[in-house]
Amino acid sequence: MKSDAVIFSVAYWHLSMFVKYLKHFLLFFVFLEWWDRIGGRDNGTTRSRVIGSAPIEAQLISSQFQLTSFFPRPPSTMIPFSRFG
């Protein structure tokens, strides 16, 4: 049977490794948010630093414009065939 000192030292090592990697994990996502805010993940779209600092309404309008310009019109807005007959 292992002594209590060995059990506590192994548990402390595992806990310290968990905290260490949790800290790195959180710092990575903080970096991603910063990178996105300065326009690092632009990929040639209409998002820019100006839109990033605009009010939330302008950001929503911009994202809706990107979605509607990318996807085709739904069938409900097309001319029905009954008008030709």
N, CA, C and O atoms as a GROMACS GRO file, in nm:
protein
  340
    1MET      N    1   0.084  -0.119   0.000
    1MET     CA    2   0.000   0.000   0.000
    1MET      C    3   0.088   0.124   0.000
    1MET      O    4   0.185   0.135   0.075
    2LYS      N    5   0.051   0.219  -0.088
    2LYS     CA    6   0.130   0.341  -0.099
    2LYS      C    7   0.110   0.430   0.023
    2LYS      O    8   0.004   0.429   0.087
    3SER      N    9   0.212   0.504   0.053
    3SER     CA   10   0.200   0.596   0.167
    3SER      C   11   0.118   0.718   0.127
    3SER      O   12   0.098   0.746   0.009
    4ASP      N   13   0.070   0.789   0.227
    4ASP     CA   14  -0.012   0.907   0.201
    4ASP      C   15   0.066   1.016   0.130
    4ASP      O   16   0.009   1.091   0.051
    5ALA      N   17   0.195   1.026   0.157
    5ALA     CA   18   0.277   1.130   0.092
    5ALA      C   19   0.284   1.107  -0.058
    5ALA      O   20   0.278   1.203  -0.135
    6VAL      N   21   0.296   0.982  -0.100
    6VAL     CA   22   0.302   0.952  -0.243
    6VAL      C   23   0.168   0.982  -0.309
    6VAL      O   24   0.163   1.038  -0.418
    7ILE      N   25   0.060   0.945  -0.243
    7ILE     CA   26  -0.074   0.969  -0.299
    7ILE      C   27  -0.099   1.119  -0.313
    7ILE      O   28  -0.150   1.164  -0.416
    8PHE      N   29  -0.064   1.196  -0.210
    8PHE     CA   30  -0.088   1.340  -0.217
    8PHE      C   31   0.004   1.408  -0.317
    8PHE      O   32  -0.036   1.505  -0.382
    9SER      N   33   0.126   1.359  -0.332
    9SER     CA   34   0.216   1.421  -0.429
    9SER      C   35   0.170   1.393  -0.572
    9SER      O   36   0.178   1.480  -0.659
   10VAL      N   37   0.122   1.272  -0.596
   10VAL     CA   38   0.070   1.240  -0.730
   10VAL      C   39  -0.057   1.320  -0.759
   10VAL      O   40  -0.075   1.370  -0.870
   11ALA      N   41  -0.144   1.333  -0.659
   11ALA     CA   42  -0.266   1.412  -0.678
   11ALA      C   43  -0.233   1.559  -0.700
   11ALA      O   44  -0.296   1.624  -0.783
   12TYR      N   45  -0.134   1.610  -0.628
   12TYR     CA   46  -0.094   1.750  -0.646
   12TYR      C   47  -0.036   1.771  -0.785
   12TYR      O   48  -0.063   1.873  -0.848
   13TRP      N   49   0.044   1.676  -0.834
   13TRP     CA   50   0.102   1.689  -0.967
   13TRP      C   51  -0.008   1.690  -1.073
   13TRP      O   52  -0.003   1.772  -1.166
   14HIS      N   53  -0.106   1.602  -1.062
   14HIS     CA   54  -0.215   1.599  -1.159
   14HIS      C   55  -0.297   1.727  -1.154
   14HIS      O   56  -0.336   1.780  -1.258
   15LEU      N   57  -0.322   1.777  -1.035
   15LEU     CA   58  -0.398   1.901  -1.023
   15LEU      C   59  -0.321   2.019  -1.081
   15LEU      O   60  -0.380   2.105  -1.146
   16SER      N   61  -0.191   2.023  -1.057
   16SER     CA   62  -0.111   2.134  -1.112
   16SER      C   63  -0.105   2.126  -1.264
   16SER      O   64  -0.108   2.230  -1.330
   17MET      N   65  -0.096   2.007  -1.321
   17MET     CA   66  -0.097   1.994  -1.466
   17MET      C   67  -0.232   2.036  -1.525
   17MET      O   68  -0.238   2.099  -1.630
   18PHE      N   69  -0.340   2.001  -1.457
   18PHE     CA   70  -0.472   2.040  -1.503
   18PHE      C   71  -0.487   2.192  -1.504
   18PHE      O   72  -0.538   2.248  -1.600
   19VAL      N   73  -0.442   2.257  -1.398
   19VAL     CA   74  -0.451   2.403  -1.390
   19VAL      C   75  -0.362   2.467  -1.496
   19VAL      O   76  -0.400   2.566  -1.558
   20LYS      N   77  -0.244   2.410  -1.517
   20LYS     CA   78  -0.152   2.463  -1.617
   20LYS      C   79  -0.214   2.459  -1.757
   20LYS      O   80  -0.212   2.559  -1.829
   21TYR      N   81  -0.268   2.344  -1.795
   21TYR     CA   82  -0.324   2.333  -1.930
   21TYR      C   83  -0.457   2.406  -1.943
   21TYR      O   84  -0.491   2.451  -2.052
   22LEU      N   85  -0.531   2.418  -1.835
   22LEU     CA   86  -0.653   2.499  -1.840
   22LEU      C   87  -0.618   2.645  -1.863
   22LEU      O   88  -0.687   2.714  -1.938
   23LYS      N   89  -0.512   2.691  -1.800
   23LYS     CA   90  -0.469   2.829  -1.821
   23LYS      C   91  -0.426   2.851  -1.966
   23LYS      O   92  -0.462   2.953  -2.026
   24HIS      N   93  -0.350   2.758  -2.022
   24HIS     CA   94  -0.310   2.772  -2.162
   24HIS      C   95  -0.429   2.765  -2.256
   24HIS      O   96  -0.434   2.837  -2.355
   25PHE      N   97  -0.525   2.681  -2.226
   25PHE     CA   98  -0.645   2.668  -2.306
   25PHE      C   99  -0.723   2.800  -2.307
   25PHE      O  100  -0.768   2.845  -2.413
   26LEU      N  101  -0.740   2.860  -2.190
   26LEU     CA  102  -0.813   2.987  -2.181
   26LEU      C  103  -0.735   3.100  -2.247
   26LEU      O  104  -0.795   3.185  -2.313
   27LEU      N  105  -0.605   3.103  -2.231
   27LEU     CA  106  -0.526   3.207  -2.296
   27LEU      C  107  -0.531   3.194  -2.447
   27LEU      O  108  -0.526   3.295  -2.517
   28PHE      N  109  -0.541   3.073  -2.499
   28PHE     CA  110  -0.553   3.054  -2.643
   28PHE      C  111  -0.682   3.115  -2.696
   28PHE      O  112  -0.683   3.178  -2.802
   29PHE      N  113  -0.793   3.098  -2.622
   29PHE     CA  114  -0.918   3.156  -2.668
   29PHE      C  115  -0.920   3.307  -2.651
   29PHE      O  116  -0.985   3.377  -2.729
   30VAL      N  117  -0.851   3.359  -2.551
   30VAL     CA  118  -0.837   3.505  -2.539
   30VAL      C  119  -0.759   3.558  -2.659
   30VAL      O  120  -0.793   3.663  -2.713
   31PHE      N  121  -0.655   3.487  -2.699
   31PHE     CA  122  -0.579   3.526  -2.817
   31PHE      C  123  -0.665   3.522  -2.943
   31PHE      O  124  -0.656   3.612  -3.027
   32LEU      N  125  -0.749   3.419  -2.957
   32LEU     CA  126  -0.835   3.412  -3.076
   32LEU      C  127  -0.934   3.528  -3.081
   32LEU      O  128  -0.959   3.583  -3.188
   33GLU      N  129  -0.989   3.566  -2.966
   33GLU     CA  130  -1.081   3.680  -2.964
   33GLU      C  131  -1.007   3.808  -3.001
   33GLU      O  132  -1.062   3.891  -3.073
   34TRP      N  133  -0.885   3.826  -2.952
   34TRP     CA  134  -0.808   3.944  -2.986
   34TRP      C  135  -0.774   3.944  -3.134
   34TRP      O  136  -0.783   4.048  -3.200
   35TRP      N  137  -0.736   3.830  -3.187
   35TRP     CA  138  -0.700   3.819  -3.328
   35TRP      C  139  -0.821   3.849  -3.417
   35TRP      O  140  -0.808   3.912  -3.522
   36ASP      N  141  -0.938   3.803  -3.375
   36ASP     CA  142  -1.059   3.830  -3.450
   36ASP      C  143  -1.095   3.977  -3.442
   36ASP      O  144  -1.146   4.034  -3.538
   37ARG      N  145  -1.071   4.040  -3.328
   37ARG     CA  146  -1.107   4.180  -3.311
   37ARG      C  147  -1.022   4.272  -3.397
   37ARG      O  148  -1.072   4.372  -3.447
   38ILE      N  149  -0.894   4.240  -3.415
   38ILE     CA  150  -0.810   4.326  -3.498
   38ILE      C  151  -0.823   4.291  -3.646
   38ILE      O  152  -0.757   4.353  -3.729
   39GLY      N  153  -0.906   4.195  -3.679
   39GLY     CA  154  -0.929   4.164  -3.820
   39GLY      C  155  -0.837   4.057  -3.873
   39GLY      O  156  -0.812   4.053  -3.993
   40GLY      N  157  -0.786   3.970  -3.790
   40GLY     CA  158  -0.694   3.868  -3.835
   40GLY      C  159  -0.760   3.760  -3.917
   40GLY      O  160  -0.698   3.704  -4.008
   41ARG      N  161  -0.886   3.727  -3.886
   41ARG     CA  162  -0.956   3.622  -3.960
   41ARG      C  163  -1.053   3.685  -4.059
   41ARG      O  164  -1.172   3.655  -4.057
   42ASP      N  165  -1.003   3.773  -4.144
   42ASP     CA  166  -1.090   3.846  -4.236
   42ASP      C  167  -1.129   3.762  -4.356
   42ASP      O  168  -1.246   3.758  -4.394
   43ASN      N  169  -1.032   3.694  -4.417
   43ASN     CA  170  -1.054   3.605  -4.531
   43ASN      C  171  -1.117   3.676  -4.650
   43ASN      O  172  -1.188   3.612  -4.728
   44GLY      N  173  -1.093   3.804  -4.666
   44GLY     CA  174  -1.143   3.875  -4.782
   44GLY      C  175  -1.289   3.910  -4.780
   44GLY      O  176  -1.343   3.951  -4.883
   45THR      N  177  -1.358   3.897  -4.668
   45THR     CA  178  -1.499   3.933  -4.660
   45THR      C  179  -1.512   4.082  -4.632
   45THR      O  180  -1.412   4.154  -4.627
   46THR      N  181  -1.635   4.127  -4.612
   46THR     CA  182  -1.658   4.269  -4.589
   46THR      C  183  -1.633   4.312  -4.446
   46THR      O  184  -1.643   4.430  -4.414
   47ARG      N  185  -1.600   4.217  -4.358
   47ARG     CA  186  -1.570   4.254  -4.220
   47ARG      C  187  -1.438   4.328  -4.215
   47ARG      O  188  -1.343   4.291  -4.284
   48SER      N  189  -1.432   4.430  -4.135
   48SER     CA  190  -1.309   4.506  -4.121
   48SER      C  191  -1.303   4.563  -3.981
   48SER      O  192  -1.388   4.534  -3.897
   49ARG      N  193  -1.202   4.643  -3.957
   49ARG     CA  194  -1.191   4.704  -3.825
   49ARG      C  195  -1.303   4.804  -3.800
   49ARG      O  196  -1.345   4.823  -3.686
   50VAL      N  197  -1.352   4.867  -3.906
   50VAL     CA  198  -1.460   4.964  -3.889
   50VAL      C  199  -1.587   4.893  -3.844
   50VAL      O  200  -1.656   4.939  -3.753
   51ILE      N  201  -1.620   4.781  -3.908
   51ILE     CA  202  -1.739   4.706  -3.869
   51ILE      C  203  -1.720   4.645  -3.731
   51ILE      O  204  -1.816   4.634  -3.654
   52GLY      N  205  -1.598   4.606  -3.698
   52GLY     CA  206  -1.573   4.549  -3.567
   52GLY      C  207  -1.595   4.648  -3.455
   52GLY      O  208  -1.629   4.608  -3.343
   53SER      N  209  -1.578   4.779  -3.483
   53SER     CA  210  -1.599   4.880  -3.380
   53SER      C  211  -1.735   4.948  -3.394
   53SER      O  212  -1.766   5.040  -3.319
   54ALA      N  213  -1.816   4.905  -3.489
   54ALA     CA  214  -1.948   4.966  -3.511
   54ALA      C  215  -2.047   4.915  -3.408
   54ALA      O  216  -2.021   4.816  -3.338
   55PRO      N  217  -2.162   4.981  -3.397
   55PRO     CA  218  -2.266   4.931  -3.306
   55PRO      C  219  -2.315   4.793  -3.348
   55PRO      O  220  -2.290   4.748  -3.460
   56ILE      N  221  -2.384   4.727  -3.258
   56ILE     CA  222  -2.426   4.589  -3.283
   56ILE      C  223  -2.526   4.583  -3.398
   56ILE      O  224  -2.534   4.481  -3.467
   57GLU      N  225  -2.605   4.690  -3.419
   57GLU     CA  226  -2.700   4.688  -3.530
   57GLU      C  227  -2.627   4.681  -3.664
   57GLU      O  228  -2.669   4.608  -3.754
   58ALA      N  229  -2.519   4.756  -3.677
   58ALA     CA  230  -2.444   4.753  -3.802
   58ALA      C  231  -2.379   4.617  -3.824
   58ALA      O  232  -2.370   4.570  -3.937
   59GLN      N  233  -2.334   4.555  -3.717
   59GLN     CA  234  -2.274   4.422  -3.731
   59GLN      C  235  -2.379   4.320  -3.774
   59GLN      O  236  -2.351   4.233  -3.856
   60LEU      N  237  -2.501   4.331  -3.719
   60LEU     CA  238  -2.606   4.238  -3.757
   60LEU      C  239  -2.647   4.258  -3.902
   60LEU      O  240  -2.668   4.160  -3.975
   61ILE      N  241  -2.657   4.383  -3.945
   61ILE     CA  242  -2.693   4.410  -4.084
   61ILE      C  243  -2.585   4.356  -4.176
   61ILE      O  244  -2.615   4.298  -4.281
   62SER      N  245  -2.459   4.374  -4.138
   62SER     CA  246  -2.350   4.325  -4.221
   62SER      C  247  -2.353   4.173  -4.231
   62SER      O  248  -2.332   4.118  -4.339
   63SER      N  249  -2.378   4.104  -4.119
   63SER     CA  250  -2.380   3.958  -4.124
   63SER      C  251  -2.500   3.908  -4.203
   63SER      O  252  -2.491   3.807  -4.272
   64GLN      N  253  -2.615   3.978  -4.193
   64GLN     CA  254  -2.731   3.937  -4.273
   64GLN      C  255  -2.705   3.960  -4.421
   64GLN      O  256  -2.747   3.880  -4.504
   65PHE      N  257  -2.635   4.069  -4.454
   65PHE     CA  258  -2.603   4.093  -4.594
   65PHE      C  259  -2.510   3.985  -4.648
   65PHE      O  260  -2.525   3.941  -4.762
   66GLN      N  261  -2.414   3.943  -4.568
   66GLN     CA  262  -2.324   3.838  -4.613
   66GLN      C  263  -2.399   3.707  -4.636
   66GLN      O  264  -2.372   3.637  -4.733
   67LEU      N  265  -2.493   3.675  -4.549
   67LEU     CA  266  -2.568   3.551  -4.566
   67LEU      C  267  -2.658   3.556  -4.688
   67LEU      O  268  -2.666   3.460  -4.764
   68THR      N  269  -2.729   3.670  -4.708
   68THR     CA  270  -2.820   3.678  -4.822
   68THR      C  271  -2.746   3.689  -4.953
   68THR      O  272  -2.798   3.647  -5.056
   69SER      N  273  -2.625   3.744  -4.952
   69SER     CA  274  -2.551   3.751  -5.077
   69SER      C  275  -2.484   3.618  -5.110
   69SER      O  276  -2.448   3.594  -5.226
   70PHE      N  277  -2.465   3.534  -5.011
   70PHE     CA  278  -2.400   3.405  -5.036
   70PHE      C  279  -2.500   3.299  -5.080
   70PHE      O  280  -2.474   3.224  -5.174
   71PHE      N  281  -2.614   3.291  -5.011
   71PHE     CA  282  -2.712   3.188  -5.041
   71PHE      C  283  -2.810   3.237  -5.148
   71PHE      O  284  -2.840   3.356  -5.152
   72PRO      N  285  -2.859   3.148  -5.235
   72PRO     CA  286  -2.956   3.191  -5.336
   72PRO      C  287  -3.092   3.222  -5.273
   72PRO      O  288  -3.116   3.193  -5.156
   73ARG      N  289  -3.178   3.281  -5.353
   73ARG     CA  290  -3.312   3.314  -5.303
   73ARG      C  291  -3.392   3.187  -5.276
   73ARG      O  292  -3.376   3.088  -5.347
   74PRO      N  293  -3.476   3.192  -5.175
   74PRO     CA  294  -3.560   3.074  -5.150
   74PRO      C  295  -3.666   3.058  -5.258
   74PRO      O  296  -3.698   3.156  -5.327
   75PRO      N  297  -3.722   2.940  -5.276
   75PRO     CA  298  -3.820   2.918  -5.383
   75PRO      C  299  -3.946   3.001  -5.367
   75PRO      O  300  -4.016   3.023  -5.466
   76SER      N  301  -3.978   3.047  -5.246
   76SER     CA  302  -4.102   3.123  -5.228
   76SER      C  303  -4.097   3.258  -5.297
   76SER      O  304  -4.203   3.316  -5.324
   77THR      N  305  -3.979   3.312  -5.327
   77THR     CA  306  -3.970   3.442  -5.393
   77THR      C  307  -3.960   3.429  -5.545
   77THR      O  308  -3.956   3.530  -5.614
   78MET      N  309  -3.958   3.308  -5.598
   78MET     CA  310  -3.950   3.289  -5.742
   78MET      C  311  -4.090   3.298  -5.804
   78MET      O  312  -4.191   3.287  -5.735
   79ILE      N  313  -4.092   3.317  -5.935
   79ILE     CA  314  -4.220   3.330  -6.006
   79ILE      C  315  -4.285   3.192  -6.014
   79ILE      O  316  -4.222   3.098  -6.062
   80PRO      N  317  -4.408   3.178  -5.968
   80PRO     CA  318  -4.473   3.046  -5.977
   80PRO      C  319  -4.507   3.011  -6.122
   80PRO      O  320  -4.523   3.099  -6.206
   81PHE      N  321  -4.518   2.882  -6.150
   81PHE     CA  322  -4.545   2.836  -6.285
   81PHE      C  323  -4.688   2.867  -6.328
   81PHE      O  324  -4.716   2.867  -6.448
   82SER      N  325  -4.778   2.893  -6.236
   82SER     CA  326  -4.917   2.917  -6.273
   82SER      C  327  -4.933   3.047  -6.351
   82SER      O  328  -5.034   3.064  -6.419
   83ARG      N  329  -4.838   3.137  -6.344
   83ARG     CA  330  -4.850   3.263  -6.419
   83ARG      C  331  -4.822   3.242  -6.567
   83ARG      O  332  -4.863   3.324  -6.649
   84PHE      N  333  -4.756   3.135  -6.602
   84PHE     CA  334  -4.725   3.112  -6.743
   84PHE      C  335  -4.836   3.036  -6.814
   84PHE      O  336  -4.838   3.034  -6.937
   85GLY      N  337  -4.928   2.976  -6.741
   85GLY     CA  338  -5.028   2.892  -6.803
   85GLY      C  339  -5.153   2.965  -6.829
   85GLY      O  340  -5.249   2.908  -6.881
   0.00000   0.00000   0.00000
